[in-house]
């Protein structure tokens, strides 16, 4: 159940949240850093 939830959230992340991978991570705002952290957390949990 947990894995299915995180897989659906990961799909929503692809559609809704901006892609920040091409930018310099040192120059991001706090909000953008939070988005990157959230996407990372969801990705790690969906792969378990």
C-alpha positions in Angstrom: 0.0 0.0 0.0 2.8 2.4 0.9 4.7 1.7 -2.3 1.6 2.3 -4.4 1.0 5.6 -2.7 4.5 6.8 -3.3 4.4 5.7 -7.0 1.3 7.7 -7.6 2.8 10.7 -5.8 5.9 10.4 -7.9 3.8 10.4 -11.1 2.0 13.6 -9.8 5.4 15.1 -9.1 6.4 14.6 -12.7 3.3 16.4 -13.9 3.0 19.2 -11.4 6.3 20.2 -9.9 9.0 22.0 -11.8 12.2 20.3 -12.9 15.2 21.8 -11.2 17.8 19.2 -12.2 19.4 21.4 -14.9 20.0 24.3 -12.4 22.8 25.0 -10.0 21.7 23.5 -6.7 23.7 26.0 -4.6 21.8 29.0 -6.0 18.3 27.7 -5.3 15.8 29.5 -3.0 14.6 27.8 0.1 11.3 26.9 -1.6 13.1 25.3 -4.5 15.4 23.4 -2.1 12.2 22.1 -0.4 10.8 20.9 -3.7 14.0 19.1 -4.5 14.0 17.5 -1.1 10.4 16.4 -1.4 10.9 14.9 -4.8 14.0 13.0 -3.5 12.0 11.7 -0.5 9.2 10.5 -2.7 11.5 8.9 -5.2 13.5 7.0 -2.6 10.3 5.7 -0.9 8.7 4.7 -4.2 11.8 2.6 -5.1 11.9 0.6 -1.9 
